């Protein structure tokens, strides 16, 4: 399971379900070109994505293919999308601050490099604004950095958002010259569910390049509720038994294995870090729903945005 396959039409997929009589494959692309009797080839490789400094300033899809119309990626390495999180020995206690540039966050809930801080709240309460402001504020902080080990690179993963929203975001970042230290991974609402499911892992692999090479990175998943919905869609289509709110039983593992990869490395392994800011959207402020109660225990703390406070301009 997890191997890439290729259809006769050139569309790629990933073997998701392995059963005695059949194999369940999820498709990364248009399924209209696939017909009964088509030949499906094994590629012999697990899903991997490009990573490295060549990715900075680029907008890519869930498989790391550039979608910004600026040609192919130059010098880069490839990294597995699904890797194990660093073990206990390879980690170190979080001790350096990760400034967001937002007074309310930095004074009340300071975030360390290598931590995971959940941004949770209803729709239209400024969750994405917190995340984007954090990226923009790194411009000033990075300009003061004296060495590579002080610079913070940013990865923004947009899951299930409108294309116009992503385009707007690219414009905001490029106008502020913030794209030079950022990577954008976009699996928009018009992309198939498997790509929306895969995008956070792809973004994480790109962030891990910095973490494993003694640098610091920040990754924002906006938002993981949509990834869970895409995963539910795939699981139900593959006839996996549904659980609470029709989500499959391993939806906790879906998020835990992703967020555990954000870590602070020990001095022996380069002292790099990956900080995660996952976003979860609640319905009518219900933080006790299934996905919020799954992600809250995985993260180190929460930033809750409330409609009431948002309308009061706080």
N, C-alpha and C positions, 0 to 999 in steps of 0.2 A: 504494500500500500504506500501511496505517496509518490509513486513513479510517474514521470511524464510520459504521455503517449501522444502519437500524432495520427490524425485522421487523413484520409486520402486527399481531402480538400486543403490540407495544410493547417487546419485548425488544431490547436494543442489542447490537451486535457490532462487530468490527473486521476489516477486510480484511487478511488476513495473507499470503495467497499469491495472486499474480496470474499466471495462465497464459493461453494462447491461447484455450482452450475453456471454462475455468471460473475461478471465484474462490473461494479457500478463506477462509472466515470463521470466526473463533472467537467464541463467544457468551458475553456477560456476563450470565448468569442462567439460568433454567430453559429447557431445550430441549424440554420436553414440549408447549409450546403451538405449536411450529413444525411445520408439515406441508408435504408436497410441493405445489407450485403456489402457495405463499404469495408475496405481493409483498414485495420487499425494497427499501427506499428508501435512496438516498445522503443523508447529512446535510450533506455539503460541509464538514465540520469534522474536524480531527484531534483525538484524545483530549486533553481538558484537565481540570484539577481546580481546585477553589477553593483559594486561598491567602491568607494574611494573618493579622493578629493575632486576627481573629474566630474562627479555628480553634483557638486555645489553649483547653485544657480540654475539647475535644470528642473523641468517638470516631467515626471515619468508616470506610467500606469502601474497597475498592481504587479506586473511582471518585470518592471524596470525598463520598459521600452519608452524612449522619449516621445512625448506628445506635444512638445512646445514648438515643433517645426524648425528647430535649430540644428538639424542633422544628427548623425550618430554620435555616441559617446566616445570620447578619446580614451586615453590610457586609464584602464580600470582593472580591478580584479573581480572575481565572481565569488559570492558567498552563499552558502546554503540558507534557505528561508527558515527551515525548522532546525534549530540547534538547541542543545541542552543549556540551561542557564548555568552560570558559574557556580561552583560548589562553595562550601563554607570556607575552606582553606584559602581559596583564591580571592576571597572578599576582604574588605577592610571596613571599619566603622566609618560612617559618613561624617566628615569634619569640615569640608569646605562649603561655604554658602553658594547657592545658585540664586542670584538676585533676579527678581522678575521686573523690578522697576516700578512695581505697584506698591505704594506705601502700606495699604491695608493688608496685603499679603505678606510683604517682607517684615512688617512689624508684629503682626499677630500670629501668622503661621509660616515662619521662615522655612524655606525649602533648602535641603542640602543636595550637593551634587551626588547623584546615585540613589536618590529617594524616588518614591512614586506618590504623587499628590493628585487625588481625584477632584475633578471639577464637575460638580453635579447640580442640576437644576432643571426647571421647565424650559420649554422652547422660548426663544426670544427674551432671555434674561441676561444676556451678555456673557455666556460661557465662552464662545469663540473669541469674543473681544478680549477676554483675559489672556487667552492663549496667544492671539496675534500681537497684543501689546507686549507680551513677554518676549516674543521674537524681535519686535521692533526695538525694544529697549536694550537688547544685547548689542546693537550697533555701537552705542555709546560706550558700553562696558568693554567690548572687544577692541575698540580704538585705543583704550588705555592699557590693554594687555601688553606685557613686556615679553612674554614668551608663548610658545605654542601651547604649553600646559595650562595657560590661563584663558585662552580663547574658548568660547562655547559655540559649537556648531549646532544648527537646528534642523530637525526633520519634522515636517508637518504632513500627517497622513489624513487626507480628506476621504471619508467613507460615506457613500450614498448621498453626497451633496449634489446640488444642481450644478451644471457646467458653468452657468453664468456666475454662480457664487465663487467657484474656483478661479475663474478668469478675473473676477473682481479682486480676489485675494492676491493673485500673481501681480496684478497692477499695483496694489497697495505696497507690496513688498519691494517691487522693482523701483517704484518712485522713491522709496525711503533708502534705496541701495542696500536692502536687507537680504536680497537674493544671493549676494556674493558669499554668504556663510550659511545658506539654507538649501535644503533639498525638499521638493514637494512631491509627494506620492498621491496621485488622485485616482480613486475608483469611484466614478460618479454614479448617480442614480440610474443612468442609462447603460451602465456596464452590467454584465451578467453577475449573478450572486457569487459564483466562485471567485471572481476578481475582488469583490467587496470583502469576502472572507479572507482572502490572501494578502490584501494590501497592508494591514498592520504588521504582519510578519515580515513582508518585504522591506517596509520602512525600518523595522527593528534591525534587520540584517545590515542595512546601510548605516544605521546608528552604531551598531556593534563594531564596525570597522574603526571608528574613532575611539570607542571604549577600549578596544584590544590593542590599539597602537599608542597608548599613553596620552590620548587627547580626551576632551570632554564634549559630550553631546547632550542635547535635549530633544526628546521626541514627544510629539503631541498627537494623540489619536482622537480624531474628531468625526464621528463619535462611535464608541464601542457598542452602543445600543443597536446601531444599524448593522454592525458586523454580526451581532447575535441574531438579528432578524434574517440576515442573509444565510447564516449557518443553519438556522431553523428551517428555512426554505429548502436548502440542499438536503438536510437530513430527512425531512418529511417526504421529499421526492424519491429518496433512496430507501424509503420504507423503514427507517429506523424508528424504534418505539418512542412516542412523544411522552414528555413528563409534564411538570407544572408549566402553565401558560403555553403548552404545546412545544416548549423547547426540549431538545434532546437531553439525555442524562449527563452528557459530558460538556455542557455549556460552561460549567465552572472551570473545568480544565482548559477550555478554549481561551479564557482570559488569564487564568493563573500562569500558564506556561509562557504567555506573552509578556506579562508584567514582571515576572520573576527575572527576565533577562535584563531589566534595568538594574544596574548594580554599580558599586564602587569597587574597583579592582585593588588588590593589595600592591604594595610597593614592588614585590618580587615579580608581579605580572604586569608591570607598567604603570600602575596607579591611575589608569584612565577611569572614566565614569560615564554612565548613561542614565539620565534623569528622565522619568516619564510623567507626562501630564495627561492621563486619560480623561476623556469627557463622557459623561453619561447623561442622557436626557430622561427626565422623569415625566410622568403624566400627572398633572394637577398636584404637584409637590409630594407625590407618594414615594418616599425613599425606602419604603418597606416592600416594594415590588420585588420580583425575582432577580432581575439583572442588577439593580442597585445593591441589593443585599448580598449578591455574589461578589461584586467588585469592591465594596467597602472593606471587607476583611482582608482583601489582597493588598490594598494600598495602605500607605503609612498615615494618611489623614485626608480630610475632605475640605474643599472650598465650596460651600453651598451658596448658590445664587437664588434669591427668592423674588418672585414676581412683585410682591408688595414693596420690597426695598428698591427694586429696579425702577418701579414707577415713581417712587419718591425721590429718585435721582441719587441714591446712595451707591 
